[in-house]
């Protein structure tokens, strides 16, 4: 039960850093991919938590 917040946090952080890497690689001024990566990480974290609890 205690691993649920860590799963969610880890997926959001991972998505954010992957997005930041893509933003830096493409030399973008606005961190669009970091925002998209964070949102995808949030969705993946919620999905993982739902699968774990069911």
Secondary structure by P-SEA (a helix, b strand, c coil): ccaaaaaaaaaaaaaaaaaaaaaaaaccccaaaaaaaaaaaaaaaaaaaaaaac
